[in-house]
C-alpha cells in the first residue's frame, strides 16, 4: 500500500482508502478510478490524501511513476501505428479544425458578454481530436502548419491542442487524460480575450508595464475555466503554461518539481507553436530553428528530456513543412516516417532549378528505389511560392 496526495492520483489506480480529507463524505467502496472526471469529483469532495494499492494499478492506462519525471513514462503501444491513410483522415481532420474555430469564436463572445463557457463541446472536440490523432496524426498535424496571418489567437490555441494530443499519445498517456490535456490546451489562452488589443497585437517589444498586463492572461484563463466548471490538469495548463523550470516564468514563479509533467509539455508546445506561427508582422520560423531556440532554453526554462521526446514525436521536419530535395524539387512533407525521420513522404510541386511549378508528385524518401534525399527546409517566400493556393486547391492529403 502507498499513501499519496490526491494531486498524484491518476486514472487506472486502485484506491484502497481515504487517509485525509476536509469534508465528511465517505467513499463507499474501494476500487479503481477510471477517469479524470472521477478524480475531480474526489477532489471536489474535499479528499486530500488516499491510500492506493500499486499492485492493482492498471498499467496500460497510467504512467507508472511520478508524472513529473519524463523518463518514467512508458510506451505501452506502438504510437505510430496508422489506422487510416492521411488521405482518408484529412476530410475528418478539416471538419474538426473548422468546428474548433467556430467553438473558439463562440467562447470569445461568451466571455465578452460576461457568460461562462460551455465546456462540454470543448471536451467533445478534444475527444474528436484524440480519435483523429490515433487514426492518423499526420492529417491534423498538417493543418497546424496551414496558417492565416490574421487568425493567430484562434489558430494558436487549436494548434497547441492538436500538438499536445500528438505529444501525449507519443508518451503513452492514457486517453482520458489526453482529452483533459487537449481541452486545457484548447482554452489555455482564453484569458487573452481580456487583454487590451493594443498590448495583445503590439508588433514590437512590450514595455515593462505592458508586459505586466500581458502576464495577467494566464490568471484570467485559469479563472475563466474554473468559473466554467473545469478542474484538474486542464486548469493547471491554462494557469501555468508560462511558468519556467528556473522560477523565472509567470504568473506564480513556480520552479522545478512544482511544475507538473503536463504543464512542462504545454510550455514546450506553446512556445514551439508561437515561434513557428506566421504573424502579420513576422514570418513564421522553420521548425528546426524553433527547436534550436527551445534547446537553448534547456534546462533553465524547459525540460530537456521532454523536448527531445517532442522533437522525436513531431519530426525534425514536421508534416506540413516546405522542403527542398537534392533533385531541387520543392514540396511539402505530407507523411512522417518515425523510423527514419529524415526520409518522410514529400508532395513536390515546384522546381527550384527551373523556377516554376511542376506536376504534383508524391515521393516516399524511405523507398529504396528513390535516389532523392531531403536537402533542407525552405521558406515559401524563397521561391515566391503561394502556399495558400495549394491549401485551397487541396493538393494536400
Ligand atoms: Fe499564454
Boltz pocket constraint, residues with backbone or C-beta under 6 A from the ligand:
constraints:
  - pocket:
      binder: B
      contacts: [[A, 188], [A, 189], [A, 217], [A, 218], [A, 241], [A, 242]]
      max_distance: 6.0
